[in-house]
Amino acid sequence: MTPQLLNAVITARTERRAIAVVTHLSTGAQRLVTRAEAASDPVLDKALRFDKSGVEQTDDGEVFITIHNPALRLFIIGAVLIAQSVIPMAQAAGYDVTVIDPRGAFATGARFPNVALKGEWPDEVLPALHMDQRTAILALTHDPKIDDPALEIALKSEVFYIGALGSKKTQASRLERLKAKGFEDAALARIHGPIGLNIGAVGAPEIAISIMAEMTKCLRLGG
Amino acid sequence: MTTALDTASQWLSQGRKIAIATVIETWGSAPQPVGSQLVVDAEGNFEGAVSGGCVEGAVITEAQDMIASGGHKVLSFGVADETAWKVGLACGGKIRVLVEAVR
């Protein structure tokens, strides 16, 4: 490996760009492949999507594909009870978690001691946070004033998962509001609501499990 | 999160000669997943891990050779492979490790 390649890998991670490094195992020759370049190569595309480094046989011989994906991130809109259950599970699964809630009474360090906490409105902070393909977002406040602007920003981004808390009825009126803002049905289909896999979850910890399961499914299998 | 590559970059900027070891394949109950990395300098200082500690010694020795030669090498460790190194994995797993000089 050359120092130039090493620095390119580190820079990509700092800038949250997904890349792969392909090493020819007999010659030691290496090349860096960007996410865009990998899109046209089924093997690399799959390796990046599933975050899976590994050895592949090619016509040229054996190669090792190293996947360097940015760290997973989760933005939770709403410093609420379900957030308190989701946070430790998401952190255990490798996510950097940030909770955003403009309501001072909710977003307190006492209630959320071990997580990044932002007391601003979602539309004030989210644009600067570069929501990318390794990012998920949950809208949990039940308050359209807070949730909707966050969902609008999420829909315009490449986030791999958008979840919104609420019943089927709540979800239907949410979609109507967003449609009125100009979003197409295909785009709105990205919002998972009611949130989480249907596992009959009762109470915040079990709902958190269903959310984590749905997020993981979208991350690993797409959708 | 600081990774072995961050350490590698830092050591390079200090003028140290280094090699990087990467787990490229595992079978059975290998403790460190594919992609795990270890950085080694010419004196044998290291950061990171390629196993639960069972094969690090051998990997570090090879890495120092790679620093000297400037090359790369693929090492195999495991109990079931006759061509494998003598250093077995106590866990019963098998791993292949790419060791390469950075230069």
Boltz contact constraints between the chains, C-beta under 6 A:
constraints:
  - contact:
      token1: [A, 1]
      token2: [B, 100]
      max_distance: 6.0
  - contact:
      token1: [A, 1]
      token2: [B, 102]
      max_distance: 6.0
  - contact:
      token1: [A, 3]
      token2: [B, 12]
      max_distance: 6.0
  - contact:
      token1: [A, 6]
      token2: [B, 8]
      max_distance: 6.0
  - contact:
      token1: [A, 6]
      token2: [B, 9]
      max_distance: 6.0
  - contact:
      token1: [A, 6]
      token2: [B, 102]
      max_distance: 6.0
  - contact:
      token1: [A, 10]
      token2: [B, 5]
      max_distance: 6.0
  - contact:
      token1: [A, 10]
      token2: [B, 9]
      max_distance: 6.0
  - contact:
      token1: [A, 25]
      token2: [B, 74]
      max_distance: 6.0
  - contact:
      token1: [A, 28]
      token2: [B, 72]
      max_distance: 6.0
  - contact:
      token1: [A, 53]
      token2: [B, 34]
      max_distance: 6.0
  - contact:
      token1: [A, 53]
      token2: [B, 35]
      max_distance: 6.0
  - contact:
      token1: [A, 54]
      token2: [B, 34]
      max_distance: 6.0
  - contact:
      token1: [A, 55]
      token2: [B, 24]
      max_distance: 6.0
  - contact:
      token1: [A, 55]
      token2: [B, 25]
      max_distance: 6.0
  - contact:
      token1: [A, 64]
      token2: [B, 24]
      max_distance: 6.0
